[in-house]
């Protein structure tokens, strides 16, 4: 989907609203990077994943995800072969 179509649909405004419901910064960042998919098989797979998530939510309730923290800095240090502290 091209930028003009996304602008017409106010797609980025929708993502901003959606990211406001995120329980962590990691999730909000993920939401802001979501792009529409146009591949039939990929869309069906994502719909199936969504269906599974809804069923799990209905059976188990809302999981607490507020304590999730980004590990980007840790992964970056590991890529540089750096040692991690016990806390990390």
C-alpha positions, 0 to 999 in steps of 0.5 A: 500500500502506498503512502498516499493511500495510508495518508488518505485512510489516516493510517498513522493517526489510527496507529497513534490511537492504538498505541495509546492502549499499549501496556508497555513502551515495547508494545507501543513501538511495535504497534507504530511499525505495523504496516498493512499486508496485501499477501493473501496467505499472510493475511489469513495467517495473521487472522488465524493468530488473532482468532487464537489470541481472542480465544485465549483472552476469553478463556484466561482473561487479560494478561498483565504485560505492564512490566515488559521492558525493552532488551534492545540495549542488551542485544546490542551489547551481546552483538558486540561480544560484550559481557553482561552484568548479573542484573542484565 
